[in-house]
Amino acid sequence: MLELLTNQPGVQFYSGNFLNGSVTGKYGRVYRQYDALCLEPQVYPNSPNRPDFPSSRLDPGQTYLHKSAFRFSTI
């Protein structure tokens, strides 16, 4: 099981659907379609233009702190 703990309001999911077997990685392993995924905690896309979304504004003097932890376990 994978748990993602973060102080960000959203998460962007990227899949490896675009992989077509033309990329070779470590140890000569060919990356095929569906071989990868990425979870990227972040503010909501287009949040500066959407007042109904949590703010992504950082004013002068404020500190930006982005925390994320991935916890792996077995069920």
PDB file of N, CA, C and O in Angstrom:
ATOM      1  N   MET A   1       0.845  -1.152   0.000  1.00  0.00           N
ATOM      2  CA  MET A   1       0.000   0.000   0.000  1.00  0.00           C
ATOM      3  C   MET A   1       0.900   1.227   0.000  1.00  0.00           C
ATOM      4  O   MET A   1       1.986   1.222   0.580  1.00  0.00           O
ATOM      5  N   LEU A   2       0.430   2.272  -0.658  1.00  0.00           N
ATOM      6  CA  LEU A   2       1.141   3.545  -0.700  1.00  0.00           C
ATOM      7  C   LEU A   2       0.233   4.615  -0.127  1.00  0.00           C
ATOM      8  O   LEU A   2      -0.911   4.765  -0.554  1.00  0.00           O
ATOM      9  N   GLU A   3       0.746   5.358   0.841  1.00  0.00           N
ATOM     10  CA  GLU A   3       0.043   6.520   1.379  1.00  0.00           C
ATOM     11  C   GLU A   3       0.865   7.749   1.035  1.00  0.00           C
ATOM     12  O   GLU A   3       2.090   7.746   1.157  1.00  0.00           O
ATOM     13  N   LEU A   4       0.182   8.792   0.606  1.00  0.00           N
ATOM     14  CA  LEU A   4       0.828  10.060   0.316  1.00  0.00           C
ATOM     15  C   LEU A   4       0.333  11.070   1.336  1.00  0.00           C
ATOM     16  O   LEU A   4      -0.858  11.376   1.389  1.00  0.00           O
ATOM     17  N   LEU A   5       1.252  11.589   2.151  1.00  0.00           N
ATOM     18  CA  LEU A   5       0.925  12.584   3.165  1.00  0.00           C
ATOM     19  C   LEU A   5       1.533  13.900   2.720  1.00  0.00           C
ATOM     20  O   LEU A   5       2.733  13.963   2.450  1.00  0.00           O
ATOM     21  N   THR A   6       0.722  14.961   2.639  1.00  0.00           N
ATOM     22  CA  THR A   6       1.212  16.230   2.127  1.00  0.00           C
ATOM     23  C   THR A   6       0.408  17.393   2.684  1.00  0.00           C
ATOM     24  O   THR A   6      -0.731  17.228   3.122  1.00  0.00           O
ATOM     25  N   ASN A   7       1.012  18.558   2.661  1.00  0.00           N
ATOM     26  CA  ASN A   7       0.285  19.757   3.070  1.00  0.00           C
ATOM     27  C   ASN A   7      -0.287  20.492   1.852  1.00  0.00           C
ATOM     28  O   ASN A   7      -0.797  21.605   1.980  1.00  0.00           O
ATOM     29  N   GLN A   8      -0.204  19.882   0.700  1.00  0.00           N
ATOM     30  CA  GLN A   8      -0.736  20.468  -0.532  1.00  0.00           C
ATOM     31  C   GLN A   8      -2.198  20.054  -0.720  1.00  0.00           C
ATOM     32  O   GLN A   8      -2.577  18.953  -0.320  1.00  0.00           O
ATOM     33  N   PRO A   9      -3.028  20.918  -1.322  1.00  0.00           N
ATOM     34  CA  PRO A   9      -4.445  20.600  -1.454  1.00  0.00           C
ATOM     35  C   PRO A   9      -4.774  19.615  -2.575  1.00  0.00           C
ATOM     36  O   PRO A   9      -5.857  19.030  -2.579  1.00  0.00           O
ATOM     37  N   GLY A  10      -3.864  19.426  -3.518  1.00  0.00           N
ATOM     38  CA  GLY A  10      -4.163  18.554  -4.649  1.00  0.00           C
ATOM     39  C   GLY A  10      -2.992  17.681  -5.014  1.00  0.00           C
ATOM     40  O   GLY A  10      -1.898  17.810  -4.463  1.00  0.00           O
ATOM     41  N   VAL A  11      -3.235  16.792  -5.949  1.00  0.00           N
ATOM     42  CA  VAL A  11      -2.169  15.928  -6.457  1.00  0.00           C
ATOM     43  C   VAL A  11      -2.375  15.759  -7.959  1.00  0.00           C
ATOM     44  O   VAL A  11      -3.489  15.527  -8.429  1.00  0.00           O
ATOM     45  N   GLN A  12      -1.282  15.880  -8.696  1.00  0.00           N
ATOM     46  CA  GLN A  12      -1.301  15.668 -10.141  1.00  0.00           C
ATOM     47  C   GLN A  12      -0.819  14.249 -10.387  1.00  0.00           C
ATOM     48  O   GLN A  12       0.206  13.835  -9.845  1.00  0.00           O
ATOM     49  N   PHE A  13      -1.547  13.508 -11.193  1.00  0.00           N
ATOM     50  CA  PHE A  13      -1.184  12.131 -11.526  1.00  0.00           C
ATOM     51  C   PHE A  13      -0.736  12.079 -12.982  1.00  0.00           C
ATOM     52  O   PHE A  13      -1.456  12.510 -13.883  1.00  0.00           O
ATOM     53  N   TYR A  14       0.441  11.556 -13.194  1.00  0.00           N
ATOM     54  CA  TYR A  14       0.952  11.328 -14.536  1.00  0.00           C
ATOM     55  C   TYR A  14       1.085   9.821 -14.728  1.00  0.00           C
ATOM     56  O   TYR A  14       1.542   9.115 -13.829  1.00  0.00           O
ATOM     57  N   SER A  15       0.695   9.341 -15.874  1.00  0.00           N
ATOM     58  CA  SER A  15       0.844   7.912 -16.154  1.00  0.00           C
ATOM     59  C   SER A  15       1.900   7.711 -17.234  1.00  0.00           C
ATOM     60  O   SER A  15       2.324   8.663 -17.888  1.00  0.00           O
ATOM     61  N   GLY A  16       2.308   6.492 -17.407  1.00  0.00           N
ATOM     62  CA  GLY A  16       3.284   6.169 -18.442  1.00  0.00           C
ATOM     63  C   GLY A  16       2.614   5.781 -19.748  1.00  0.00           C
ATOM     64  O   GLY A  16       3.212   5.076 -20.561  1.00  0.00           O
ATOM     65  N   ASN A  17       1.389   6.225 -19.962  1.00  0.00           N
ATOM     66  CA  ASN A  17       0.654   5.826 -21.165  1.00  0.00           C
ATOM     67  C   ASN A  17       1.340   6.245 -22.461  1.00  0.00           C
ATOM     68  O   ASN A  17       1.139   5.621 -23.502  1.00  0.00           O
ATOM     69  N   PHE A  18       2.154   7.304 -22.398  1.00  0.00           N
ATOM     70  CA  PHE A  18       2.817   7.795 -23.610  1.00  0.00           C
ATOM     71  C   PHE A  18       4.061   6.983 -23.955  1.00  0.00           C
ATOM     72  O   PHE A  18       4.605   7.129 -25.050  1.00  0.00           O
ATOM     73  N   LEU A  19       4.522   6.129 -23.039  1.00  0.00           N
ATOM     74  CA  LEU A  19       5.723   5.344 -23.314  1.00  0.00           C
ATOM     75  C   LEU A  19       5.420   4.328 -24.419  1.00  0.00           C
ATOM     76  O   LEU A  19       4.366   3.693 -24.426  1.00  0.00           O
ATOM     77  N   ASN A  20       6.361   4.191 -25.346  1.00  0.00           N
ATOM     78  CA  ASN A  20       6.096   3.316 -26.498  1.00  0.00           C
ATOM     79  C   ASN A  20       7.196   2.286 -26.749  1.00  0.00           C
ATOM     80  O   ASN A  20       7.246   1.681 -27.820  1.00  0.00           O
ATOM     81  N   GLY A  21       8.073   2.085 -25.771  1.00  0.00           N
ATOM     82  CA  GLY A  21       9.134   1.107 -25.941  1.00  0.00           C
ATOM     83  C   GLY A  21      10.385   1.659 -26.600  1.00  0.00           C
ATOM     84  O   GLY A  21      11.326   0.906 -26.852  1.00  0.00           O
ATOM     85  N   SER A  22      10.421   2.951 -26.884  1.00  0.00           N
ATOM     86  CA  SER A  22      11.597   3.531 -27.545  1.00  0.00           C
ATOM     87  C   SER A  22      12.600   4.109 -26.556  1.00  0.00           C
ATOM     88  O   SER A  22      13.677   4.554 -26.955  1.00  0.00           O
ATOM     89  N   VAL A  23      12.257   4.108 -25.255  1.00  0.00           N
ATOM     90  CA  VAL A  23      13.158   4.641 -24.229  1.00  0.00           C
ATOM     91  C   VAL A  23      13.754   3.478 -23.448  1.00  0.00           C
ATOM     92  O   VAL A  23      13.041   2.583 -22.994  1.00  0.00           O
ATOM     93  N   THR A  24      15.071   3.509 -23.301  1.00  0.00           N
ATOM     94  CA  THR A  24      15.772   2.478 -22.545  1.00  0.00           C
ATOM     95  C   THR A  24      16.313   3.103 -21.274  1.00  0.00           C
ATOM     96  O   THR A  24      16.922   4.172 -21.311  1.00  0.00           O
ATOM     97  N   GLY A  25      16.089   2.436 -20.142  1.00  0.00           N
ATOM     98  CA  GLY A  25      16.522   2.931 -18.856  1.00  0.00           C
ATOM     99  C   GLY A  25      17.707   2.167 -18.318  1.00  0.00           C
ATOM    100  O   GLY A  25      18.502   1.606 -19.072  1.00  0.00           O
ATOM    101  N   LYS A  26      17.815   2.151 -17.003  1.00  0.00           N
ATOM    102  CA  LYS A  26      18.917   1.459 -16.337  1.00  0.00           C
ATOM    103  C   LYS A  26      18.955  -0.018 -16.720  1.00  0.00           C
ATOM    104  O   LYS A  26      17.922  -0.662 -16.903  1.00  0.00           O
ATOM    105  N   TYR A  27      20.164  -0.525 -16.832  1.00  0.00           N
ATOM    106  CA  TYR A  27      20.425  -1.938 -17.107  1.00  0.00           C
ATOM    107  C   TYR A  27      19.792  -2.408 -18.415  1.00  0.00           C
ATOM    108  O   TYR A  27      19.526  -3.597 -18.589  1.00  0.00           O
ATOM    109  N   GLY A  28      19.547  -1.458 -19.348  1.00  0.00           N
ATOM    110  CA  GLY A  28      18.999  -1.817 -20.646  1.00  0.00           C
ATOM    111  C   GLY A  28      17.512  -2.123 -20.652  1.00  0.00           C
ATOM    112  O   GLY A  28      16.984  -2.642 -21.636  1.00  0.00           O
ATOM    113  N   ARG A  29      16.839  -1.806 -19.563  1.00  0.00           N
ATOM    114  CA  ARG A  29      15.396  -2.091 -19.487  1.00  0.00           C
ATOM    115  C   ARG A  29      14.621  -1.130 -20.371  1.00  0.00           C
ATOM    116  O   ARG A  29      14.796   0.085 -20.290  1.00  0.00           O
ATOM    117  N   VAL A  30      13.767  -1.682 -21.211  1.00  0.00           N
ATOM    118  CA  VAL A  30      12.937  -0.880 -22.104  1.00  0.00           C
ATOM    119  C   VAL A  30      11.671  -0.482 -21.358  1.00  0.00           C
ATOM    120  O   VAL A  30      11.009  -1.324 -20.751  1.00  0.00           O
ATOM    121  N   TYR A  31      11.338   0.799 -21.408  1.00  0.00           N
ATOM    122  CA  TYR A  31      10.129   1.300 -20.754  1.00  0.00           C
ATOM    123  C   TYR A  31       8.965   1.226 -21.726  1.00  0.00           C
ATOM    124  O   TYR A  31       8.974   1.849 -22.788  1.00  0.00           O
ATOM    125  N   ARG A  32       7.960   0.449 -21.337  1.00  0.00           N
ATOM    126  CA  ARG A  32       6.782   0.237 -22.172  1.00  0.00           C
ATOM    127  C   ARG A  32       5.595   1.024 -21.627  1.00  0.00           C
ATOM    128  O   ARG A  32       5.633   1.571 -20.526  1.00  0.00           O
ATOM    129  N   GLN A  33       4.548   1.059 -22.433  1.00  0.00           N
ATOM    130  CA  GLN A  33       3.318   1.727 -22.018  1.00  0.00           C
ATOM    131  C   GLN A  33       2.844   1.138 -20.696  1.00  0.00           C
ATOM    132  O   GLN A  33       2.865  -0.078 -20.508  1.00  0.00           O
ATOM    133  N   TYR A  34       2.422   1.994 -19.794  1.00  0.00           N
ATOM    134  CA  TYR A  34       1.906   1.650 -18.464  1.00  0.00           C
ATOM    135  C   TYR A  34       2.996   1.218 -17.476  1.00  0.00           C
ATOM    136  O   TYR A  34       2.672   0.718 -16.399  1.00  0.00           O
ATOM    137  N   ASP A  35       4.270   1.398 -17.812  1.00  0.00           N
ATOM    138  CA  ASP A  35       5.353   0.998 -16.914  1.00  0.00           C
ATOM    139  C   ASP A  35       5.685   2.039 -15.850  1.00  0.00           C
ATOM    140  O   ASP A  35       6.554   1.787 -15.014  1.00  0.00           O
ATOM    141  N   ALA A  36       5.033   3.188 -15.847  1.00  0.00           N
ATOM    142  CA  ALA A  36       5.418   4.232 -14.903  1.00  0.00           C
ATOM    143  C   ALA A  36       4.208   5.040 -14.452  1.00  0.00           C
ATOM    144  O   ALA A  36       3.170   5.088 -15.113  1.00  0.00           O
ATOM    145  N   LEU A  37       4.390   5.674 -13.291  1.00  0.00           N
ATOM    146  CA  LEU A  37       3.423   6.663 -12.830  1.00  0.00           C
ATOM    147  C   LEU A  37       4.146   7.647 -11.941  1.00  0.00           C
ATOM    148  O   LEU A  37       5.222   7.361 -11.416  1.00  0.00           O
ATOM    149  N   CYS A  38       3.544   8.812 -11.779  1.00  0.00           N
ATOM    150  CA  CYS A  38       4.117   9.853 -10.942  1.00  0.00           C
ATOM    151  C   CYS A  38       2.990  10.532 -10.186  1.00  0.00           C
ATOM    152  O   CYS A  38       1.958  10.863 -10.769  1.00  0.00           O
ATOM    153  N   LEU A  39       3.182  10.742  -8.891  1.00  0.00           N
ATOM    154  CA  LEU A  39       2.243  11.486  -8.059  1.00  0.00           C
ATOM    155  C   LEU A  39       2.940  12.765  -7.620  1.00  0.00           C
ATOM    156  O   LEU A  39       3.980  12.711  -6.963  1.00  0.00           O
ATOM    157  N   GLU A  40       2.381  13.906  -7.976  1.00  0.00           N
ATOM    158  CA  GLU A  40       3.015  15.193  -7.708  1.00  0.00           C
ATOM    159  C   GLU A  40       2.078  16.076  -6.886  1.00  0.00           C
ATOM    160  O   GLU A  40       1.175  16.697  -7.448  1.00  0.00           O
ATOM    161  N   PRO A  41       2.276  16.145  -5.561  1.00  0.00           N
ATOM    162  CA  PRO A  41       1.456  17.031  -4.734  1.00  0.00           C
ATOM    163  C   PRO A  41       1.693  18.489  -5.112  1.00  0.00           C
ATOM    164  O   PRO A  41       2.835  18.904  -5.310  1.00  0.00           O
ATOM    165  N   GLN A  42       0.617  19.263  -5.212  1.00  0.00           N
ATOM    166  CA  GLN A  42       0.737  20.653  -5.622  1.00  0.00           C
ATOM    167  C   GLN A  42      -0.571  21.391  -5.358  1.00  0.00           C
ATOM    168  O   GLN A  42      -1.560  20.794  -4.934  1.00  0.00           O
ATOM    169  N   VAL A  43      -0.561  22.689  -5.613  1.00  0.00           N
ATOM    170  CA  VAL A  43      -1.812  23.451  -5.569  1.00  0.00           C
ATOM    171  C   VAL A  43      -2.625  23.065  -6.798  1.00  0.00           C
ATOM    172  O   VAL A  43      -2.102  22.474  -7.743  1.00  0.00           O
ATOM    173  N   TYR A  44      -3.904  23.405  -6.771  1.00  0.00           N
ATOM    174  CA  TYR A  44      -4.757  23.061  -7.903  1.00  0.00           C
ATOM    175  C   TYR A  44      -4.331  23.828  -9.158  1.00  0.00           C
ATOM    176  O   TYR A  44      -4.008  25.014  -9.079  1.00  0.00           O
ATOM    177  N   PRO A  45      -4.329  23.163 -10.303  1.00  0.00           N
ATOM    178  CA  PRO A  45      -4.019  23.877 -11.539  1.00  0.00           C
ATOM    179  C   PRO A  45      -5.003  25.039 -11.737  1.00  0.00           C
ATOM    180  O   PRO A  45      -6.193  24.915 -11.447  1.00  0.00           O
ATOM    181  N   ASN A  46      -4.500  26.132 -12.221  1.00  0.00           N
ATOM    182  CA  ASN A  46      -5.271  27.333 -12.501  1.00  0.00           C
ATOM    183  C   ASN A  46      -5.818  28.008 -11.244  1.00  0.00           C
ATOM    184  O   ASN A  46      -6.739  28.819 -11.339  1.00  0.00           O
ATOM    185  N   SER A  47      -5.275  27.694 -10.081  1.00  0.00           N
ATOM    186  CA  SER A  47      -5.785  28.282  -8.835  1.00  0.00           C
ATOM    187  C   SER A  47      -5.665  29.808  -8.769  1.00  0.00           C
ATOM    188  O   SER A  47      -6.503  30.434  -8.120  1.00  0.00           O
ATOM    189  N   PRO A  48      -4.667  30.444  -9.407  1.00  0.00           N
ATOM    190  CA  PRO A  48      -4.655  31.913  -9.355  1.00  0.00           C
ATOM    191  C   PRO A  48      -5.880  32.550 -10.016  1.00  0.00           C
ATOM    192  O   PRO A  48      -6.246  33.680  -9.693  1.00  0.00           O
ATOM    193  N   ASN A  49      -6.503  31.833 -10.929  1.00  0.00           N
ATOM    194  CA  ASN A  49      -7.661  32.359 -11.657  1.00  0.00           C
ATOM    195  C   ASN A  49      -8.994  31.821 -11.154  1.00  0.00           C
ATOM    196  O   ASN A  49     -10.042  32.129 -11.723  1.00  0.00           O
ATOM    197  N   ARG A  50      -8.963  31.028 -10.102  1.00  0.00           N
ATOM    198  CA  ARG A  50     -10.187  30.412  -9.592  1.00  0.00           C
ATOM    199  C   ARG A  50     -10.367  30.754  -8.114  1.00  0.00           C
ATOM    200  O   ARG A  50      -9.740  30.119  -7.266  1.00  0.00           O
ATOM    201  N   PRO A  51     -11.199  31.730  -7.783  1.00  0.00           N
ATOM    202  CA  PRO A  51     -11.388  32.108  -6.382  1.00  0.00           C
ATOM    203  C   PRO A  51     -12.007  30.997  -5.536  1.00  0.00           C
ATOM    204  O   PRO A  51     -11.927  31.044  -4.308  1.00  0.00           O
ATOM    205  N   ASP A  52     -12.618  30.004  -6.168  1.00  0.00           N
ATOM    206  CA  ASP A  52     -13.200  28.886  -5.425  1.00  0.00           C
ATOM    207  C   ASP A  52     -12.174  27.802  -5.088  1.00  0.00           C
ATOM    208  O   ASP A  52     -12.501  26.843  -4.388  1.00  0.00           O
ATOM    209  N   PHE A  53     -10.934  27.942  -5.578  1.00  0.00           N
ATOM    210  CA  PHE A  53      -9.853  27.007  -5.259  1.00  0.00           C
ATOM    211  C   PHE A  53      -9.017  27.581  -4.121  1.00  0.00           C
ATOM    212  O   PHE A  53      -9.002  28.796  -3.925  1.00  0.00           O
ATOM    213  N   PRO A  54      -8.312  26.722  -3.359  1.00  0.00           N
ATOM    214  CA  PRO A  54      -7.377  27.243  -2.345  1.00  0.00           C
ATOM    215  C   PRO A  54      -6.323  28.133  -3.004  1.00  0.00           C
ATOM    216  O   PRO A  54      -5.882  27.859  -4.120  1.00  0.00           O
ATOM    217  N   SER A  55      -5.931  29.181  -2.321  1.00  0.00           N
ATOM    218  CA  SER A  55      -4.999  30.150  -2.883  1.00  0.00           C
ATOM    219  C   SER A  55      -3.595  29.562  -3.046  1.00  0.00           C
ATOM    220  O   SER A  55      -3.136  28.768  -2.224  1.00  0.00           O
ATOM    221  N   SER A  56      -2.934  29.966  -4.114  1.00  0.00           N
ATOM    222  CA  SER A  56      -1.530  29.599  -4.324  1.00  0.00           C
ATOM    223  C   SER A  56      -0.638  30.829  -4.209  1.00  0.00           C
ATOM    224  O   SER A  56       0.533  30.792  -4.589  1.00  0.00           O
ATOM    225  N   ARG A  57      -1.184  31.897  -3.692  1.00  0.00           N
ATOM    226  CA  ARG A  57      -0.457  33.166  -3.587  1.00  0.00           C
ATOM    227  C   ARG A  57       0.582  33.116  -2.460  1.00  0.00           C
ATOM    228  O   ARG A  57       0.312  32.616  -1.367  1.00  0.00           O
ATOM    229  N   LEU A  58       1.758  33.639  -2.751  1.00  0.00           N
ATOM    230  CA  LEU A  58       2.814  33.778  -1.758  1.00  0.00           C
ATOM    231  C   LEU A  58       3.234  35.236  -1.748  1.00  0.00           C
ATOM    232  O   LEU A  58       3.857  35.713  -2.697  1.00  0.00           O
ATOM    233  N   ASP A  59       2.901  35.936  -0.692  1.00  0.00           N
ATOM    234  CA  ASP A  59       3.207  37.360  -0.583  1.00  0.00           C
ATOM    235  C   ASP A  59       4.649  37.573  -0.122  1.00  0.00           C
ATOM    236  O   ASP A  59       5.243  36.681   0.484  1.00  0.00           O
ATOM    237  N   PRO A  60       5.220  38.757  -0.407  1.00  0.00           N
ATOM    238  CA  PRO A  60       6.573  39.069   0.058  1.00  0.00           C
ATOM    239  C   PRO A  60       6.678  38.885   1.575  1.00  0.00           C
ATOM    240  O   PRO A  60       5.797  39.293   2.332  1.00  0.00           O
ATOM    241  N   GLY A  61       7.768  38.266   1.989  1.00  0.00           N
ATOM    242  CA  GLY A  61       7.988  38.027   3.408  1.00  0.00           C
ATOM    243  C   GLY A  61       7.435  36.697   3.899  1.00  0.00           C
ATOM    244  O   GLY A  61       7.804  36.242   4.981  1.00  0.00           O
ATOM    245  N   GLN A  62       6.560  36.068   3.127  1.00  0.00           N
ATOM    246  CA  GLN A  62       6.035  34.764   3.514  1.00  0.00           C
ATOM    247  C   GLN A  62       7.018  33.672   3.109  1.00  0.00           C
ATOM    248  O   GLN A  62       7.813  33.848   2.186  1.00  0.00           O
ATOM    249  N   THR A  63       6.953  32.570   3.795  1.00  0.00           N
ATOM    250  CA  THR A  63       7.810  31.425   3.499  1.00  0.00           C
ATOM    251  C   THR A  63       6.979  30.318   2.877  1.00  0.00           C
ATOM    252  O   THR A  63       5.899  29.988   3.367  1.00  0.00           O
ATOM    253  N   TYR A  64       7.488  29.749   1.799  1.00  0.00           N
ATOM    254  CA  TYR A  64       6.826  28.622   1.140  1.00  0.00           C
ATOM    255  C   TYR A  64       7.375  27.335   1.736  1.00  0.00           C
ATOM    256  O   TYR A  64       8.590  27.141   1.781  1.00  0.00           O
ATOM    257  N   LEU A  65       6.503  26.465   2.189  1.00  0.00           N
ATOM    258  CA  LEU A  65       6.917  25.187   2.755  1.00  0.00           C
ATOM    259  C   LEU A  65       6.046  24.092   2.154  1.00  0.00           C
ATOM    260  O   LEU A  65       4.831  24.069   2.350  1.00  0.00           O
ATOM    261  N   HIS A  66       6.665  23.213   1.441  1.00  0.00           N
ATOM    262  CA  HIS A  66       5.987  22.114   0.760  1.00  0.00           C
ATOM    263  C   HIS A  66       6.478  20.823   1.410  1.00  0.00           C
ATOM    264  O   HIS A  66       7.659  20.487   1.322  1.00  0.00           O
ATOM    265  N   LYS A  67       5.575  20.109   2.056  1.00  0.00           N
ATOM    266  CA  LYS A  67       5.951  18.855   2.718  1.00  0.00           C
ATOM    267  C   LYS A  67       5.207  17.699   2.073  1.00  0.00           C
ATOM    268  O   LYS A  67       4.002  17.777   1.833  1.00  0.00           O
ATOM    269  N   SER A  68       5.928  16.638   1.799  1.00  0.00           N
ATOM    270  CA  SER A  68       5.324  15.408   1.276  1.00  0.00           C
ATOM    271  C   SER A  68       6.086  14.220   1.825  1.00  0.00           C
ATOM    272  O   SER A  68       7.308  14.257   1.972  1.00  0.00           O
ATOM    273  N   ALA A  69       5.354  13.177   2.121  1.00  0.00           N
ATOM    274  CA  ALA A  69       5.965  11.923   2.564  1.00  0.00           C
ATOM    275  C   ALA A  69       5.214  10.776   1.912  1.00  0.00           C
ATOM    276  O   ALA A  69       3.984  10.774   1.854  1.00  0.00           O
ATOM    277  N   PHE A  70       5.954   9.818   1.432  1.00  0.00           N
ATOM    278  CA  PHE A  70       5.377   8.613   0.861  1.00  0.00           C
ATOM    279  C   PHE A  70       5.601   7.481   1.858  1.00  0.00           C
ATOM    280  O   PHE A  70       6.736   7.216   2.254  1.00  0.00           O
ATOM    281  N   ARG A  71       4.545   6.829   2.253  1.00  0.00           N
ATOM    282  CA  ARG A  71       4.655   5.734   3.219  1.00  0.00           C
ATOM    283  C   ARG A  71       4.228   4.444   2.529  1.00  0.00           C
ATOM    284  O   ARG A  71       3.112   4.343   2.019  1.00  0.00           O
ATOM    285  N   PHE A  72       5.113   3.471   2.517  1.00  0.00           N
ATOM    286  CA  PHE A  72       4.846   2.175   1.903  1.00  0.00           C
ATOM    287  C   PHE A  72       4.650   1.137   2.994  1.00  0.00           C
ATOM    288  O   PHE A  72       5.377   1.124   3.987  1.00  0.00           O
ATOM    289  N   SER A  73       3.665   0.266   2.806  1.00  0.00           N
ATOM    290  CA  SER A  73       3.428  -0.813   3.758  1.00  0.00           C
ATOM    291  C   SER A  73       2.728  -1.963   3.042  1.00  0.00           C
ATOM    292  O   SER A  73       2.300  -1.836   1.895  1.00  0.00           O
ATOM    293  N   THR A  74       2.625  -3.060   3.732  1.00  0.00           N
ATOM    294  CA  THR A  74       1.868  -4.199   3.198  1.00  0.00           C
ATOM    295  C   THR A  74       0.577  -4.340   3.982  1.00  0.00           C
ATOM    296  O   THR A  74       0.508  -3.980   5.157  1.00  0.00           O
ATOM    297  N   ILE A  75      -0.399  -4.842   3.352  1.00  0.00           N
ATOM    298  CA  ILE A  75      -1.715  -4.984   4.012  1.00  0.00           C
ATOM    299  C   ILE A  75      -1.752  -6.279   4.789  1.00  0.00           C
ATOM    300  O   ILE A  75      -2.763  -6.593   5.417  1.00  0.00           O
TER     301      ILE A  75
END
